[in-house]
Each structure stands twice: as C-alpha cells, then as structure tokens.
Amino acid sequence: MRDSPERLAEASDQRRQGRARVLAAIRRAGAIARVDIARETGISAATVTALTAELLAEGLIERIEPEGRAGAMRRGRPREALKVRGAARLMAGAKVSHRVITVLLVDFEGAEIGAHEVRRSEIASTPEALADAIVAATAAACAAHGRALSELSGLCVGLAGHVDGGRGHVHWSSALDRRSVDFAPVLATRAPCPVFLENDANLVAKAEQLFGRGRGVADFLVVTIQHGIGLGLVVDGRLHRGARGCSGEFGHTKVTAGGALCQCGQRGCLEAYAGGYGLSARAAEAGLPGLDLDGVSAAEAAGDPTVCRILSEARGYFATGLANLVTVFDPELVILAVETEGTHPLCTPEVLEEVRRLSLSVDAPPTEIIVHAWGDRMWAEGAAAYAIERVEALAVERRPLGQSA
C-alpha cells in the first residue's frame, strides 16, 4: 500500500528536523561521537547513524581522530568523533557603515578566512548603486584572500535602520536615498549566491548568541552604540523581530516631545541625543562644530562645560531608556556592544549604576549588564554568523544554493 502524500510529507519533515538537530549538536560540541549525539538529541542511535552518513556523504561534516587516540595502541574500537567540515561552504558577512563597507569571509565552521574594507563614495545611495558597491566589496574581499566570488554559498548584509530581514525589505536606512525598498531582490540579481538581509543590531545579537557573551543565555538584549543606537532582542533563545521586522529600534524611542531632529526624520529620538551623530550635532549647535565621539570625550576630560552638559543630558536619557528595557523585558543579561576598548561615554560605571537604580527591583538577582568591545568588525562578524545559520538551513533542506531561504 502506497503512502499518502501527507504521510510522505510528514516523513520528509521529520527527516529534515532530524538533520537539523544532528548538525546543530555537532556544531555546538565542536567534535562529538554518534552515541553522544543520540544522547543529546534524543534521536535513536540507528537514525543518528543514518543521518550522519548523509551529512558525511554531502561533505557537511567530517570524521576526526579522537584526542589521545592517534598513534596509540588501545583495545576495542575507538569512538569516532564528528565535526563540521569548515571547507564545506564559504560565507561572507558585509556591514554597510556610514563611510565604509566591511566584508568578513568565514568557512562553515565559522573560522575567519579574512576581512576587507572598502570606502563608500556617498552616505546615501540608490538601491542599485549600493547593491553594486556591496558585491564589488565582497568580490574584492574574496580576491584579497585568494578566493573567487563564485565560491560563495551565502552573503548576509547588515544595514542600520528599519529593516525587515524576513522580507528582505528596508523601510528606512541612512545608507539608502529613499524609503520602502525591497532591497534583497536588488542585491540578489547581482550576487552569485543566496543573499540575506538583516538589521545590523540583530546581527550583533546573533554573533553574541553563537560566538560571544550570549552563548547559552536564553533571554538577553544587545544594545549597539555607534553612529546610532540599536537593539537586538533574543527571547527564549530566538531572535525577536516583531510583526513588521522592526522590533528593537531602541535608538528611535522618544525621549522628549518635539525635540531634536533625528536622521530618521522624526523628532525627539534617543539617538538624536545619545548616538554618535547626535552628540556631534548637539555640540555643533552649541558652537563646537567638527567634534566626533573621541573629540566629545576629550572635551569632557578637559572640563568643557558645554560638552559636560550635553553628555550629562545624553547619559540621563540613555540610562532611563535602558532601565525601561530591563523592566519591560526582564532579561538575564544586557550586553552593551561598542567598537573600541576603553570607556564609552554612555557606558560609565555611573550610568550603569543609574540603570540598576531605575530598573524594577524584585527579590531576585538583578539583570547583569556588561560592556563588550567587539572592535570595528563586530557588525560584519554578526553578518557572517547569520550567513552560517541560513546557509546551514539550506543545507539541511538540501535546497540548491541558488535559492534563498
């Protein structure tokens, strides 16, 4: 008796889920024996053997000699360990910043192959010009590290702004010269591989979850502090995007009605006072033009009363907003992601203490707040991490690499 289409579809879905769970267990462990995969996933040993045989045949995983076994004479058959095969896929993560495009190349394990940075000729580009620039920067990164653009299995691009990654749609970004752009399809016509689009703060949250301080933490927030202020939300182990893909726009929460003009076009946004461009704009309005973030910090250190007032206002808005986030989401951890080592003017001990004072107090340990300096490539690292996740999903589904997930 032939199985019905429904039963065949159910069996296919179960196998896909099994492949995903097995591959995820191998990636988490780094190297793991089949018996331990079965124990961790709850999948039968026979099924694990069958699924790992598929993954081995497809080149997604590889066998390694267990530590301490190589060259040693031991009784019995050693337990063969399996690991993700780094050479299986080549991914690129690209971050479009205010003035540069940074591209990071990684293998399927997440090991870095190399990075490359290209200057942008304009701040706000047409969708076509920006897509061309991203692909050109990615090709240059590949060439700089002895690889070809055609080798890529996935390209993930991080943009600041209101980005619906699921749809590949940009509601607004300072990198584009217009609103409401279906940008992923524009990029896909120029790239030789599946492309993925995401808000840059979400990508940093993904990098923290896979490789950073958020590993093993079910509920945490990542606040990115740079030119603007972003927020990535991980709730119950999953990135939260909201109904329109625009959740986490912390920098565009309002701190005062009818206040300073924000680059998003509205007034009174937090980042118009506390983002890098907001601090520079406030200083310029007060008669101190040309100050970047380092200049603002130096002026405060020198005791400039105008800059001290501007920073005091910014810190107050930031601490209040962050305390509200802690109260609303009750996360286990808050990560303040900054680019450079040293004290960021919004991340001083006094600001963090004010956040704790303003947050809801209950009879339990308070939310941990830490500062994590990723360096200036943190955004591209997040994009590369997300590219790995999406390309892995395509591999699990056995979908051709010419299709987007």
RABELVEN-V167741 format. One record per residue. N is the residue number from 1. D_CENTER is the distance of its C-alpha to the mean C-alpha in Angstrom with 1 decimal. Layout:
BEGIN
n d_center
N D_CENTER
N D_CENTER
END
This chain:
BEGIN
n d_center
1 48.7
2 45.6
3 42.4
4 41.4
5 38.4
6 36.8
7 37.3
8 36.0
9 32.8
10 32.4
11 33.0
12 30.5
13 27.8
14 28.7
15 28.5
16 25.0
17 23.9
18 25.7
19 24.1
20 20.6
21 21.7
22 23.4
23 20.6
24 18.2
25 20.9
26 21.4
27 17.8
28 17.8
29 21.2
30 20.8
31 24.5
32 26.5
33 29.9
34 30.6
35 32.5
36 29.6
37 27.3
38 30.1
39 30.3
40 26.6
41 26.1
42 29.7
43 30.3
44 33.8
45 34.4
46 36.0
47 33.1
48 30.6
49 33.0
50 33.1
51 29.3
52 28.7
53 31.5
54 29.7
55 26.5
56 28.6
57 30.6
58 27.5
59 26.3
60 23.0
61 24.2
62 27.0
63 29.7
64 30.0
65 33.0
66 32.6
67 32.7
68 36.3
69 37.7
70 37.8
71 41.5
72 42.6
73 45.5
74 44.7
75 46.3
76 44.6
77 41.8
78 38.5
79 35.5
80 33.4
81 29.7
82 26.9
83 23.6
84 20.9
85 22.3
86 20.1
87 22.2
88 21.8
89 19.0
90 17.6
91 14.1
92 12.8
93 9.5
94 10.7
95 10.1
96 13.1
97 14.2
98 17.6
99 19.7
100 17.8
101 15.6
102 13.8
103 13.5
104 12.6
105 14.6
106 14.2
107 16.5
108 16.3
109 16.2
110 13.3
111 15.8
112 15.4
113 18.1
114 17.8
115 16.3
116 18.0
117 18.1
118 20.2
119 21.6
120 21.6
121 25.1
122 24.4
123 22.1
124 22.3
125 23.0
126 24.3
127 21.9
128 23.9
129 23.9
130 20.2
131 19.7
132 22.4
133 20.9
134 17.5
135 19.4
136 21.8
137 19.3
138 17.8
139 21.5
140 22.3
141 19.5
142 21.0
143 24.5
144 23.8
145 23.0
146 25.7
147 23.8
148 24.4
149 22.2
150 23.9
151 22.6
152 19.0
153 18.0
154 14.8
155 13.1
156 9.7
157 9.9
158 7.9
159 10.7
160 11.7
161 14.0
162 14.9
163 13.0
164 14.0
165 11.6
166 14.2
167 17.0
168 15.4
169 17.1
170 16.6
171 18.9
172 18.6
173 16.8
174 18.5
175 17.9
176 20.3
177 23.9
178 24.2
179 22.8
180 22.2
181 21.2
182 20.4
183 18.3
184 17.0
185 20.7
186 21.5
187 19.0
188 20.0
189 23.6
190 22.9
191 20.5
192 22.2
193 19.5
194 17.4
195 14.8
196 11.8
197 10.7
198 8.1
199 8.0
200 6.3
201 6.2
202 4.8
203 1.5
204 3.2
205 4.8
206 4.0
207 4.8
208 7.4
209 8.6
210 9.2
211 10.3
212 10.7
213 12.7
214 11.6
215 13.1
216 16.0
217 15.4
218 15.9
219 15.5
220 13.4
221 12.1
222 9.8
223 11.6
224 10.6
225 14.0
226 14.8
227 16.8
228 15.8
229 14.5
230 11.5
231 10.6
232 8.2
233 10.7
234 11.0
235 14.7
236 16.7
237 13.9
238 12.3
239 9.7
240 12.2
241 12.4
242 16.2
243 19.1
244 18.2
245 14.5
246 14.7
247 14.4
248 13.1
249 14.7
250 16.0
251 17.0
252 19.3
253 21.1
254 24.7
255 26.4
256 29.7
257 31.5
258 32.3
259 30.7
260 29.1
261 27.8
262 24.1
263 22.6
264 21.7
265 25.5
266 26.1
267 27.6
268 27.0
269 23.2
270 21.8
271 20.0
272 23.3
273 24.7
274 22.0
275 19.4
276 20.3
277 22.1
278 23.7
279 25.2
280 26.5
281 28.0
282 29.7
283 31.2
284 32.4
285 34.0
286 35.8
287 37.3
288 34.8
289 33.1
290 30.8
291 29.1
292 25.4
293 23.5
294 25.4
295 28.6
296 28.1
297 27.6
298 30.6
299 32.7
300 32.1
301 33.1
302 36.2
303 37.0
304 36.8
305 37.6
306 35.9
307 32.5
308 33.0
309 33.7
310 30.6
311 28.3
312 30.2
313 29.5
314 25.8
315 25.5
316 27.5
317 25.4
318 22.1
319 23.7
320 25.2
321 22.0
322 20.0
323 23.0
324 23.1
325 19.5
326 20.6
327 23.8
328 22.4
329 19.6
330 21.2
331 18.2
332 18.9
333 16.5
334 15.1
335 13.0
336 13.7
337 11.2
338 13.5
339 13.9
340 17.4
341 19.6
342 22.3
343 22.7
344 20.8
345 23.5
346 21.5
347 20.8
348 24.4
349 26.1
350 28.1
351 25.2
352 23.7
353 27.2
354 27.7
355 24.6
356 26.2
357 29.5
358 28.4
359 26.4
360 28.4
361 30.3
362 31.2
363 33.0
364 29.9
365 27.6
366 25.5
367 21.7
368 20.5
369 18.9
370 17.5
371 16.4
372 13.9
373 14.4
374 11.8
375 13.9
376 13.5
377 11.2
378 8.2
379 6.5
380 7.9
381 7.1
382 3.3
383 5.3
384 7.8
385 6.6
386 6.2
387 9.4
388 11.1
389 10.7
390 12.2
391 14.7
392 15.8
393 16.5
394 18.6
395 20.4
396 21.2
397 22.7
398 24.5
399 23.6
400 24.3
401 21.6
402 23.0
403 21.7
404 18.4
405 17.2
END
